[in-house]
């Protein structure tokens, strides 16, 4: 199975699991559930849950019983997109080619939909009836990894720093830290969660963490490039937002050619981190390359 087939197969598994797990649009909370489902099922590559599953497979584990853990990562990612799109944040009208959540359901419901998806993710992570037969220590370890990655030391902190940095000249070290929190932290946590599921040794966990950080960096660098070089049709959202908001980005600091080199360097570091793994890690290797070559 090539990477395209693998991604499609995993995406279908994840979406089937999400459909089975997610609340239906019914009863007194039908509107709220509709808002959550609107963004959760609006499309997307499902890269974070796929990384979780692929990492477990790299360690010769069957990740199927742990699909709800992978699904929790997509719920968290979707929550972050809903909130990022709000007028108080990036003020975007389109996401994945569709009107953003607040454009359809209003700002208040969009905020609540994001809140609902975030808390539902931790419901999935902590529910022993749906998220596999992990022992309690491993379950708590995964919850801690993900909570830290999406909180004030991770994704939320990165978004706060991003907003605070708009219109300002910030040093490269600050940009690196911002990207590692806002984008890289959840990607790294997705890999780490798969590592725990797969029973990684200490050395394997360290290597996979290095891989996760490297692809997280590559992902954000390519995002910066796509905001300059991509099209609205390809990305499903407006382009040029970083320039319009005068945000510090890799292209703004280094230019396009040097930025591409930095993205390739990050991918090379990711591949180097997997040198001690056998052919079962080949999909992780291909995912690292895919992150660089993607167009949306």
C-alpha positions as CSV (number, residue, x, y, z in Angstrom):
1,X,0.0,0.0,0.0
2,X,1.5,3.4,-1.0
3,X,1.2,6.4,1.2
4,X,-1.9,7.8,-0.6
5,X,-3.7,4.6,-0.1
6,X,-2.5,4.3,3.5
7,X,-3.6,7.9,4.3
8,X,-7.0,7.3,2.8
9,X,-7.5,4.0,4.6
10,X,-6.6,5.5,8.0
11,X,-8.7,8.6,7.3
12,X,-11.7,6.3,6.7
13,X,-11.0,4.3,9.8
14,X,-10.8,7.6,11.9
15,X,-13.9,9.1,10.4
16,X,-15.9,5.9,11.0
17,X,-14.7,5.9,14.6
18,X,-15.5,9.6,15.0
19,X,-19.0,9.1,13.6
20,X,-19.6,6.2,16.1
21,X,-18.2,8.2,19.0
22,X,-19.5,11.7,18.4
23,X,-22.8,12.9,19.8
24,X,-25.8,13.0,17.3
25,X,-27.7,16.1,16.4
26,X,-30.8,15.5,18.5
27,X,-32.6,16.7,21.5
28,X,-32.3,20.0,23.3
29,X,-28.6,20.3,22.4
30,X,-29.1,19.5,18.7
31,X,-27.8,23.0,17.6
32,X,-24.7,22.7,19.8
33,X,-24.0,19.2,18.5
34,X,-24.5,20.4,14.9
35,X,-21.9,23.0,15.4
36,X,-19.3,20.6,16.7
37,X,-20.1,18.1,14.0
38,X,-20.0,20.8,11.2
39,X,-16.3,21.4,11.8
40,X,-15.3,17.9,12.9
41,X,-16.6,16.4,9.6
42,X,-15.7,19.3,7.3
43,X,-12.8,17.3,5.8
44,X,-9.1,17.4,6.4
45,X,-6.2,15.0,6.2
46,X,-6.4,13.7,9.8
47,X,-2.6,13.9,10.0
48,X,-2.4,13.9,13.8
49,X,-4.5,10.8,14.4
50,X,-2.7,9.1,11.5
51,X,0.6,9.9,13.1
52,X,-0.6,8.3,16.3
53,X,-1.7,5.1,14.6
54,X,1.4,4.9,12.4
55,X,3.7,5.3,15.3
56,X,2.1,2.4,17.1
57,X,2.5,0.4,14.0
58,X,6.1,1.3,13.7
59,X,6.5,-0.5,17.1
60,X,4.7,-3.6,15.8
61,X,1.5,-2.8,17.7
62,X,-2.0,-3.1,16.4
63,X,-3.5,0.4,17.0
64,X,-7.1,-0.5,16.1
65,X,-8.4,-0.8,19.7
66,X,-7.0,2.7,20.4
67,X,-8.8,4.5,17.6
68,X,-10.6,6.7,20.1
69,X,-7.3,8.0,21.4
70,X,-6.4,9.0,17.8
71,X,-9.9,10.5,17.5
72,X,-9.3,12.6,20.5
73,X,-6.4,14.3,18.8
74,X,-8.6,15.3,15.8
75,X,-11.2,16.7,18.2
76,X,-8.5,18.8,19.8
77,X,-7.2,20.0,16.5
78,X,-10.7,20.9,15.3
79,X,-11.3,22.9,18.4
80,X,-8.1,24.8,17.8
81,X,-9.2,25.6,14.2
82,X,-12.6,26.8,15.3
83,X,-11.1,29.2,17.8
84,X,-8.2,30.3,15.6
85,X,-10.8,31.4,12.9
86,X,-12.8,33.6,15.4
87,X,-12.8,37.4,14.8
88,X,-10.8,37.9,18.0
89,X,-8.1,35.6,16.6
90,X,-7.4,35.3,12.9
91,X,-10.8,36.4,11.7
92,X,-11.1,33.9,8.8
93,X,-14.2,33.4,6.7
94,X,-13.2,30.0,5.1
95,X,-11.8,26.8,6.5
96,X,-11.4,23.7,4.2
97,X,-13.3,25.5,1.5
98,X,-16.4,26.1,3.7
99,X,-17.6,29.0,5.8
100,X,-15.9,29.0,9.2
101,X,-17.9,27.8,12.2
102,X,-18.7,31.3,13.5
103,X,-20.0,32.4,10.1
104,X,-22.6,29.6,10.2
105,X,-23.5,29.3,13.9
106,X,-22.4,32.6,15.4
107,X,-19.4,33.5,17.5
108,X,-20.9,32.3,20.8
109,X,-21.8,28.9,19.5
110,X,-18.4,28.6,17.8
111,X,-16.6,29.2,21.1
112,X,-18.8,26.6,22.8
113,X,-18.3,24.1,20.0
114,X,-14.6,24.4,20.4
115,X,-14.9,24.0,24.2
116,X,-17.1,21.0,23.7
117,X,-14.7,19.3,21.3
118,X,-11.7,19.9,23.7
119,X,-13.5,18.4,26.7
120,X,-14.9,15.6,24.6
121,X,-11.4,14.6,23.7
122,X,-10.4,14.1,27.3
123,X,-13.7,12.2,27.9
124,X,-12.5,9.8,25.2
125,X,-9.0,9.6,26.6
126,X,-10.2,8.7,30.0
127,X,-13.0,6.3,29.1
128,X,-11.8,2.8,29.6
129,X,-14.9,1.5,27.8
130,X,-13.9,3.0,24.4
131,X,-10.1,3.6,24.3
132,X,-8.6,0.2,24.6
133,X,-7.0,-1.9,27.3
134,X,-4.2,0.4,28.3
135,X,-3.0,0.0,31.9
136,X,-3.8,3.0,34.1
137,X,-0.2,4.3,34.1
138,X,0.0,4.4,30.3
139,X,-3.5,6.0,30.1
140,X,-2.5,8.8,32.6
141,X,0.8,9.2,30.8
142,X,-1.0,9.8,27.4
143,X,-3.5,12.2,29.1
144,X,-0.6,14.2,30.6
145,X,1.3,14.3,27.3
146,X,-1.7,15.6,25.4
147,X,-2.9,18.0,28.1
148,X,0.6,19.6,28.4
149,X,0.8,19.9,24.6
150,X,-2.5,21.7,24.2
151,X,-2.3,24.0,27.2
152,X,-0.5,27.1,28.2
153,X,2.9,25.5,27.7
154,X,1.9,24.3,24.2
155,X,-0.8,25.2,21.7
156,X,-2.7,27.8,23.8
157,X,0.5,29.5,24.8
158,X,1.7,29.5,21.2
159,X,-1.5,31.1,20.1
160,X,-1.2,33.7,22.8
161,X,2.4,34.5,21.8
162,X,1.3,34.6,18.1
163,X,-1.3,37.3,18.8
164,X,1.1,39.2,21.1
165,X,3.7,39.2,18.3
166,X,1.5,40.6,15.5
167,X,3.0,43.7,14.0
168,X,6.3,43.3,15.9
169,X,9.8,42.4,14.9
170,X,10.6,39.3,16.9
171,X,13.9,37.4,17.0
172,X,14.2,34.0,15.3
173,X,14.4,32.2,18.7
174,X,11.0,33.6,19.6
175,X,9.6,32.5,16.3
176,X,11.0,29.0,16.8
177,X,9.4,28.8,20.3
178,X,6.1,30.1,19.0
179,X,6.0,27.4,16.2
180,X,7.0,24.6,18.6
181,X,4.1,25.5,20.8
182,X,1.4,26.5,18.4
183,X,1.8,23.8,15.8
184,X,4.6,21.4,16.9
185,X,3.4,20.5,20.3
186,X,0.2,18.6,19.3
187,X,2.0,16.9,16.4
188,X,4.7,15.7,18.7
189,X,2.1,14.6,21.3
190,X,0.4,12.6,18.6
191,X,3.6,10.7,17.9
192,X,4.3,10.3,21.6
193,X,0.8,8.9,22.3
194,X,1.4,6.3,19.6
195,X,4.7,5.5,21.2
196,X,3.1,4.8,24.5
197,X,0.4,2.7,22.8
198,X,3.1,0.7,21.0
199,X,5.1,0.1,24.2
200,X,8.2,2.1,23.2
201,X,11.4,1.7,25.2
202,X,12.9,4.8,26.7
203,X,15.4,5.2,23.7
204,X,12.6,4.6,21.2
205,X,10.4,7.2,22.9
206,X,13.2,9.7,22.7
207,X,13.9,9.0,19.1
208,X,10.2,9.3,18.2
209,X,9.9,12.5,20.2
210,X,12.8,13.9,18.1
211,X,10.9,12.8,15.0
212,X,7.7,14.4,16.1
213,X,9.4,17.8,16.9
214,X,11.1,17.7,13.5
215,X,8.0,17.1,11.5
216,X,6.1,19.6,13.6
217,X,8.6,22.2,12.6
218,X,8.5,21.1,9.0
219,X,4.7,21.3,9.0
220,X,4.7,24.9,10.3
221,X,7.5,26.0,7.9
222,X,5.5,24.6,5.0
223,X,2.4,26.3,6.3
224,X,4.3,29.6,6.2
225,X,5.3,28.9,2.6
226,X,1.8,27.9,1.5
227,X,0.4,31.2,2.9
228,X,2.7,33.0,0.4
229,X,2.7,30.5,-2.5
230,X,-0.5,28.6,-2.2
231,X,-3.9,29.4,-3.6
232,X,-7.3,29.8,-1.9
233,X,-8.6,26.9,-4.1
234,X,-5.8,24.6,-2.9
235,X,-5.8,25.5,0.7
236,X,-9.6,26.0,1.2
237,X,-8.9,29.3,3.1
238,X,-7.7,32.7,2.3
239,X,-4.0,33.1,1.6
240,X,-1.7,36.0,2.5
241,X,-3.2,36.3,6.0
242,X,0.3,36.3,7.7
243,X,1.4,39.2,5.5
244,X,-1.8,41.1,6.1
245,X,-1.4,40.7,9.9
246,X,2.3,41.5,9.7
247,X,3.2,38.2,11.4
248,X,6.7,36.9,11.8
249,X,7.2,33.9,9.6
250,X,10.0,31.9,8.1
251,X,9.6,33.5,4.6
252,X,9.5,37.0,6.2
253,X,12.7,36.4,8.1
254,X,14.7,34.3,5.6
255,X,13.1,34.5,2.1
256,X,11.5,31.7,0.2
257,X,14.6,29.8,-0.9
258,X,16.2,29.7,2.6
259,X,12.9,28.7,4.1
260,X,12.6,25.7,1.8
261,X,16.1,24.6,2.8
262,X,15.0,24.8,6.5
263,X,12.0,22.7,5.8
264,X,14.1,20.1,4.0
265,X,16.6,20.1,6.9
266,X,13.7,19.5,9.4
267,X,12.5,16.5,7.3
268,X,16.0,15.1,7.1
269,X,16.3,15.4,10.9
270,X,13.0,13.5,11.2
271,X,14.2,10.7,8.9
272,X,17.5,10.5,10.8
273,X,15.6,10.0,14.1
274,X,14.1,6.8,12.6
275,X,17.3,5.1,11.7
276,X,17.0,2.6,14.5
277,X,13.6,1.5,13.4
278,X,12.8,-1.3,10.9
279,X,10.5,-1.3,7.8
280,X,7.4,-1.0,10.0
281,X,8.3,2.7,10.4
282,X,8.3,3.3,6.6
283,X,4.9,5.1,6.8
284,X,6.4,7.5,9.3
285,X,9.2,8.1,6.9
286,X,6.8,8.7,4.1
287,X,4.7,11.0,6.2
288,X,7.7,13.2,6.9
289,X,8.3,13.6,3.2
290,X,4.6,14.2,2.5
291,X,4.5,17.0,5.0
292,X,7.1,18.8,2.9
293,X,5.6,18.2,-0.5
294,X,1.9,18.8,0.5
295,X,0.0,21.7,-1.2
296,X,-2.6,22.3,1.5
